[in-house]
């Protein structure tokens, strides 16, 4: 009974955090009128990601499932071309869970990728929804990493080089403008180096 009271207090406290919220815009000393919100989570809060993790905690399907906040990846292992894929069934389980929890899958960001050497790649019918087929891709950005279907790092390296080159150009412009060495170093450490070392086992950040 004591635990139920504690749970009730926690739920009541969290409800008060979300209920009757309002917002307004301030520019200098000028402020807009208050606008009441019908829903949504306050941005930049600690409780936002935590509440979402609680919400998706019971999300389970009958295959390998990887959840990272609002990114969910379904994985199925097929050992040879004769294997029968059940991914459509797994995908439908995910969609059913989303519907039962008043959530909507973003099909514009949902992709399907078949990994493996071309000689051993299984050719499968694309996953389908009521609105059409899910796009099959050869490369996809997942949590900041570009994954290629042939396990090559080419797309990821190209993306890193492109982004780093753009930021190095700004560093060069700052140097031409006479920026102090300390500030140039700070710019490199804060803006350029994280791009080069993201997800690298040899990174220092």
C-alpha positions as CSV (number, residue, x, y, z in Angstrom):
1,X,0.0,0.0,0.0
2,X,2.9,2.4,0.8
3,X,4.4,1.7,-2.6
4,X,1.1,2.4,-4.3
5,X,0.9,5.8,-2.5
6,X,4.4,6.6,-3.6
7,X,3.6,5.7,-7.2
8,X,0.5,7.9,-7.0
9,X,2.4,10.8,-5.7
10,X,5.0,10.4,-8.5
11,X,2.4,10.2,-11.2
12,X,0.5,13.2,-9.7
13,X,3.8,15.2,-9.6
14,X,4.6,14.4,-13.2
15,X,1.1,15.3,-14.3
16,X,1.5,18.7,-12.7
17,X,4.7,19.1,-14.7
18,X,2.9,18.6,-18.0
19,X,-0.5,20.1,-17.2
20,X,-1.6,23.6,-18.0
21,X,1.8,24.7,-19.4
22,X,2.1,28.0,-21.4
23,X,4.8,29.8,-23.4
24,X,5.6,33.2,-24.8
25,X,8.3,34.8,-26.9
26,X,10.7,37.5,-25.6
27,X,12.8,39.8,-27.8
28,X,14.8,42.2,-25.8
29,X,12.3,43.9,-23.5
30,X,9.3,43.0,-25.7
31,X,7.2,40.0,-24.7
32,X,4.3,38.3,-26.5
33,X,1.1,37.2,-24.8
34,X,1.0,33.9,-23.1
35,X,-0.1,30.9,-25.2
36,X,-1.6,27.8,-23.6
37,X,-0.2,24.5,-24.8
38,X,-2.4,21.5,-25.6
39,X,0.4,19.0,-25.1
40,X,4.1,18.2,-25.8
41,X,7.1,18.0,-23.5
42,X,9.1,21.1,-22.5
43,X,12.3,21.1,-24.6
44,X,15.7,20.9,-23.0
45,X,14.5,19.2,-19.8
46,X,15.9,16.2,-18.1
47,X,12.5,14.7,-17.7
48,X,11.8,14.7,-21.5
49,X,14.1,11.9,-22.6
50,X,13.5,10.0,-19.3
51,X,9.7,10.0,-19.8
52,X,10.1,8.8,-23.4
53,X,12.3,5.9,-22.2
54,X,9.6,5.0,-19.8
55,X,7.1,5.2,-22.5
56,X,8.9,2.8,-24.9
57,X,10.1,0.5,-22.2
58,X,7.5,-2.2,-23.1
59,X,8.3,-2.0,-26.8
60,X,9.2,-5.5,-27.8
61,X,9.1,-7.5,-31.1
62,X,10.2,-11.0,-32.0
63,X,13.6,-10.0,-33.4
64,X,16.7,-8.1,-32.4
65,X,15.6,-4.7,-31.2
66,X,17.9,-1.7,-30.6
67,X,16.3,1.4,-29.0
68,X,18.0,4.7,-28.5
69,X,15.5,7.4,-27.3
70,X,13.3,7.8,-30.4
71,X,15.5,5.8,-32.8
72,X,14.4,2.2,-33.1
73,X,16.2,-0.4,-35.3
74,X,14.9,-3.9,-36.1
75,X,17.5,-6.5,-37.0
76,X,17.0,-9.9,-38.6
77,X,19.8,-12.4,-39.3
78,X,19.5,-14.4,-42.6
79,X,22.3,-16.9,-43.2
80,X,21.8,-17.7,-46.8
81,X,19.6,-16.9,-49.8
82,X,17.1,-19.7,-49.0
83,X,16.3,-18.2,-45.6
84,X,12.7,-16.9,-45.2
85,X,12.5,-13.4,-43.9
86,X,9.9,-12.5,-41.2
87,X,10.8,-8.8,-41.1
88,X,7.4,-7.8,-42.4
89,X,5.8,-9.6,-39.4
90,X,8.3,-7.9,-37.0
91,X,7.6,-4.5,-38.6
92,X,3.9,-5.0,-38.2
93,X,4.4,-5.8,-34.5
94,X,6.2,-2.5,-34.2
95,X,3.4,-0.6,-36.0
96,X,0.7,-2.3,-33.8
97,X,2.6,-1.3,-30.7
98,X,2.8,2.3,-31.9
99,X,-0.9,2.4,-32.7
100,X,-1.8,1.0,-29.3
101,X,0.3,3.6,-27.6
102,X,-1.0,6.6,-29.6
103,X,2.2,7.0,-31.5
104,X,2.9,7.3,-35.2
105,X,5.9,5.9,-37.0
106,X,7.7,8.4,-39.3
107,X,7.7,6.6,-42.6
108,X,9.7,9.4,-44.3
109,X,12.7,8.5,-42.0
110,X,12.1,4.8,-42.0
111,X,14.4,2.9,-44.3
112,X,15.3,-0.8,-44.9
113,X,18.8,-1.9,-45.7
114,X,20.1,-5.4,-46.4
115,X,23.7,-5.9,-45.2
116,X,26.2,-8.3,-46.7
117,X,28.5,-9.1,-49.7
118,X,26.6,-8.8,-53.1
119,X,27.1,-12.5,-53.8
120,X,25.4,-13.4,-50.6
121,X,22.8,-10.6,-50.3
122,X,19.3,-11.8,-50.0
123,X,16.9,-10.1,-52.4
124,X,13.7,-9.4,-50.5
125,X,10.5,-7.6,-51.2
126,X,10.5,-4.1,-49.6
127,X,8.6,-3.8,-46.4
128,X,5.1,-2.4,-46.9
129,X,2.6,-0.2,-45.0
130,X,-0.9,0.9,-45.7
131,X,0.7,3.9,-47.4
132,X,3.1,2.0,-49.6
133,X,6.5,0.5,-49.5
134,X,9.5,1.4,-47.2
135,X,12.5,2.5,-49.3
136,X,15.4,0.1,-49.5
137,X,18.7,2.0,-49.3
138,X,22.4,1.1,-49.7
139,X,23.6,3.6,-47.1
140,X,21.9,5.1,-44.1
141,X,22.8,7.6,-41.3
142,X,22.2,5.9,-37.9
143,X,23.0,7.9,-34.7
144,X,25.5,10.0,-36.6
145,X,27.2,7.2,-38.4
146,X,26.8,6.4,-42.1
147,X,26.4,2.7,-42.5
148,X,26.9,1.1,-45.9
149,X,25.3,-2.2,-46.9
150,X,28.7,-3.6,-47.9
151,X,30.3,-2.7,-44.5
152,X,32.4,-0.1,-46.1
153,X,33.3,3.2,-44.3
154,X,33.3,5.1,-47.6
155,X,30.1,7.1,-47.0
156,X,30.9,7.9,-43.4
157,X,34.4,9.1,-44.2
158,X,33.2,11.2,-47.1
159,X,30.6,12.8,-44.9
160,X,33.1,13.6,-42.2
161,X,35.6,15.1,-44.6
162,X,32.9,17.3,-46.2
163,X,31.7,18.6,-42.8
164,X,35.2,19.1,-41.5
165,X,36.4,20.9,-44.6
166,X,33.6,23.4,-44.3
167,X,34.5,24.1,-40.7
168,X,38.2,24.3,-41.4
169,X,37.3,27.0,-44.0
170,X,35.8,29.1,-41.2
171,X,38.9,28.5,-39.1
172,X,41.0,29.8,-42.0
173,X,38.8,32.9,-42.3
174,X,39.2,33.6,-38.5
175,X,43.0,33.3,-38.9
176,X,43.0,35.7,-41.8
177,X,41.0,38.1,-39.7
178,X,43.7,38.1,-37.1
179,X,42.0,35.9,-34.5
180,X,44.2,35.2,-31.4
181,X,45.9,31.8,-31.3
182,X,44.0,30.8,-28.2
183,X,40.6,31.5,-29.7
184,X,41.6,29.7,-33.0
185,X,42.6,26.7,-30.9
186,X,39.4,26.8,-28.9
187,X,37.4,27.0,-32.2
188,X,39.2,23.9,-33.5
189,X,38.7,21.9,-30.3
190,X,35.0,22.8,-30.0
191,X,33.9,22.8,-33.7
192,X,36.3,20.7,-35.9
193,X,37.9,18.0,-33.7
194,X,34.5,16.6,-32.5
195,X,33.6,15.9,-36.1
196,X,36.8,14.1,-36.8
197,X,36.7,12.0,-33.7
198,X,33.0,11.2,-33.4
199,X,32.5,7.5,-32.7
200,X,36.2,6.9,-33.1
201,X,37.9,4.5,-30.6
202,X,41.0,6.6,-30.8
203,X,39.3,9.9,-30.0
204,X,40.3,12.1,-27.1
205,X,36.9,13.8,-26.5
